[in-house]
Amino acid sequence: MKTAIEAPANVQSSRNKSMKSTITWYLFLLPTFLGIACFIVYPVFESFRLSFYNSNGTIETWVGFSNYERVLGQSAFWNAVYNTFYIAFFQLLLAIPIGFVLASMINRIHRFKSLFKVLFFLPNVTSIVAAAMIFMFILQPEVGLMNHILDTLGLQTSPWLSDPATSKWGVILLTIWHWIGFVIIICLANLQAISPELYEASEIDGATSLQQWFFITIPNMKGTFAFLLIMGWISGLQRFQEIFVLGGAGGSPSRSLQTMVALIYERGFGGFEFGIASAITVLLFLIILLFTVFNLKLTRLKL
């Protein structure tokens, strides 16, 4: 009888301890929830609300979908969309294959592997603003290092950031240099996770190193390529800092570098058209959302 009475008391005590533990963890998470609510959720809803107003920061007037109609009817918006996708597309097209090849080479060597990892990853931890300022000197048409190398090799030099026809490629070179270390590290992590038994079995069957790379390594890297593709598109569509340093909010020369985020900055903080800037922000959010869903379906990556 005594045991029957004590058992429910123990269960109740265990429940109380579990409840206190749960409340304690929620208290620890509370600052994070508040931070997300104040700095992410509220700005998103406020931006969505402002997109339906004509606002200069102090006076607001309801205009409905007029801001969206104005934005979608402006060539500046479509020019910014084109620049954003152009730079992001060629960055991914070049950085992922080159990064994967370099990661494969580093993975095959036995000495100085850590040294090469550090050397290639250093650009990724460098401030993109500082990197952009350095690239302004490297890509300088007359005394820049890039044209000096091209001239030494007997190749045609380029005006780079001074000409609208070549300015985007100057930015693409910068973004590849800055991002490729991240690609290499992610690829290396997956390369080292591939079972050695697969390579041993293929060696017994007489497969060469190149055949192993094509028929074992690359098929096992599909998940990594999908991850890099999605992350690259999301960061590429939000590109701003290097563009602002190299071409200002207007994306000089001749708006050839102006991205969607730079256009938001120009219209919001340059022209005090917060309604227009908010409408572009909502459109950018929808583009990123749709593009991410499309990439997830295309690559069949499960989050």
Solvent accessible surface area in square Angstrom, and as a share of the most:
residue,aa,sasa,rsa
1,M,187,0.84
2,K,150,0.64
3,T,107,0.62
4,A,65,0.51
5,I,112,0.57
6,E,85,0.38
7,A,49,0.38
8,P,81,0.51
9,A,61,0.47
10,N,100,0.51
11,V,77,0.44
12,Q,95,0.42
13,S,50,0.32
14,S,67,0.43
15,R,156,0.57
16,N,71,0.36
17,K,143,0.61
18,S,66,0.43
19,M,120,0.53
20,K,141,0.60
21,S,52,0.34
22,T,61,0.35
23,I,89,0.45
24,T,59,0.35
25,W,165,0.58
26,Y,132,0.50
27,L,110,0.55
28,F,144,0.60
29,L,83,0.41
30,L,83,0.42
31,P,89,0.56
32,T,76,0.44
33,F,103,0.43
34,L,99,0.49
35,G,26,0.25
36,I,73,0.37
37,A,47,0.36
38,C,73,0.44
39,F,163,0.68
40,I,101,0.51
41,V,66,0.38
42,Y,136,0.52
43,P,56,0.35
44,V,83,0.48
45,F,135,0.56
46,E,45,0.20
47,S,23,0.15
48,F,103,0.43
49,R,89,0.32
50,L,27,0.14
51,S,0,0.00
52,F,28,0.12
53,Y,51,0.19
54,N,83,0.42
55,S,5,0.03
56,N,75,0.38
57,G,54,0.52
58,T,122,0.71
59,I,119,0.61
60,E,78,0.35
61,T,75,0.44
62,W,160,0.56
63,V,47,0.27
64,G,11,0.11
65,F,137,0.57
66,S,42,0.27
67,N,4,0.02
68,Y,24,0.09
69,E,123,0.55
70,R,108,0.39
71,V,0,0.00
72,L,80,0.40
73,G,66,0.64
74,Q,47,0.21
75,S,93,0.60
76,A,26,0.20
77,F,4,0.02
78,W,130,0.46
79,N,48,0.25
80,A,0,0.00
81,V,20,0.12
82,Y,124,0.47
83,N,1,0.00
84,T,1,0.00
85,F,50,0.21
86,Y,53,0.20
87,I,0,0.00
88,A,0,0.00
89,F,94,0.39
90,F,50,0.21
91,Q,4,0.02
92,L,7,0.03
93,L,91,0.45
94,L,61,0.31
95,A,0,0.00
96,I,17,0.09
97,P,68,0.43
98,I,77,0.39
99,G,0,0.00
100,F,10,0.04
101,V,64,0.37
102,L,42,0.21
103,A,0,0.00
104,S,12,0.08
105,M,115,0.51
106,I,7,0.04
107,N,42,0.21
108,R,147,0.54
109,I,60,0.30
110,H,174,0.78
111,R,178,0.65
112,F,126,0.52
113,K,52,0.22
114,S,78,0.50
115,L,92,0.46
116,F,77,0.32
117,K,57,0.24
118,V,84,0.48
119,L,93,0.46
120,F,59,0.24
121,F,66,0.27
122,L,92,0.46
123,P,16,0.10
124,N,36,0.18
125,V,97,0.56
126,T,46,0.27
127,S,64,0.41
128,I,25,0.13
129,V,60,0.34
130,A,43,0.33
131,A,0,0.00
132,A,0,0.00
133,M,103,0.46
134,I,91,0.46
135,F,15,0.06
136,M,84,0.38
137,F,153,0.64
138,I,38,0.19
139,L,1,0.01
140,Q,63,0.28
141,P,44,0.27
142,E,153,0.68
143,V,129,0.74
144,G,2,0.02
145,L,98,0.49
146,M,46,0.21
147,N,8,0.04
148,H,119,0.53
149,I,76,0.39
150,L,33,0.17
151,D,97,0.50
152,T,101,0.59
153,L,122,0.61
154,G,67,0.64
155,L,100,0.50
156,Q,166,0.74
157,T,61,0.35
158,S,20,0.13
159,P,52,0.33
160,W,27,0.10
161,L,31,0.15
162,S,72,0.46
163,D,47,0.25
164,P,57,0.36
165,A,83,0.65
166,T,35,0.20
167,S,0,0.00
168,K,24,0.10
169,W,81,0.28
170,G,0,0.00
171,V,0,0.00
172,I,0,0.00
173,L,55,0.28
174,L,0,0.00
175,T,4,0.02
176,I,19,0.10
177,W,94,0.33
178,H,31,0.14
179,W,28,0.10
180,I,18,0.09
181,G,0,0.00
182,F,50,0.21
183,V,0,0.00
184,I,0,0.00
185,I,57,0.29
186,I,46,0.23
187,C,0,0.00
188,L,4,0.02
189,A,66,0.51
190,N,37,0.19
191,L,10,0.05
192,Q,98,0.43
193,A,78,0.61
194,I,15,0.08
195,S,46,0.30
196,P,91,0.57
197,E,123,0.55
198,L,82,0.41
199,Y,45,0.17
200,E,97,0.44
201,A,54,0.42
202,S,16,0.10
203,E,108,0.48
204,I,148,0.75
205,D,123,0.64
206,G,57,0.55
207,A,32,0.24
208,T,77,0.45
209,S,68,0.44
210,L,114,0.57
211,Q,88,0.39
212,Q,8,0.04
213,W,64,0.23
214,F,99,0.41
215,F,151,0.63
216,I,24,0.12
217,T,7,0.04
218,I,53,0.27
219,P,57,0.36
220,N,67,0.34
221,M,0,0.00
222,K,144,0.61
223,G,41,0.39
224,T,12,0.07
225,F,50,0.21
226,A,6,0.05
227,F,76,0.31
228,L,0,0.00
229,L,46,0.23
230,I,11,0.06
231,M,84,0.37
232,G,0,0.00
233,W,24,0.09
234,I,50,0.26
235,S,56,0.36
236,G,0,0.00
237,L,2,0.01
238,Q,97,0.43
239,R,19,0.07
240,F,48,0.20
241,Q,99,0.44
242,E,12,0.06
243,I,0,0.00
244,F,82,0.34
245,V,39,0.22
246,L,21,0.11
247,G,10,0.09
248,G,27,0.25
249,A,20,0.16
250,G,25,0.24
251,G,0,0.00
252,S,64,0.41
253,P,29,0.18
254,S,92,0.60
255,R,93,0.34
256,S,9,0.06
257,L,1,0.00
258,Q,0,0.00
259,T,1,0.00
260,M,0,0.00
261,V,35,0.20
262,A,0,0.00
263,L,1,0.01
264,I,29,0.15
265,Y,81,0.31
266,E,37,0.17
267,R,39,0.14
268,G,2,0.02
269,F,138,0.57
270,G,55,0.53
271,G,41,0.39
272,F,120,0.50
273,E,52,0.23
274,F,46,0.19
275,G,2,0.02
276,I,5,0.02
277,A,8,0.06
278,S,9,0.06
279,A,0,0.00
280,I,1,0.00
281,T,48,0.28
282,V,18,0.11
283,L,25,0.12
284,L,13,0.07
285,F,116,0.48
286,L,77,0.38
287,I,40,0.20
288,I,25,0.13
289,L,86,0.43
290,L,122,0.60
291,F,52,0.22
292,T,27,0.16
293,V,71,0.41
294,F,114,0.48
295,N,4,0.02
296,L,35,0.17
297,K,154,0.65
298,L,114,0.56
299,T,39,0.23
300,R,209,0.76
301,L,46,0.23
302,K,185,0.79
303,L,180,0.89
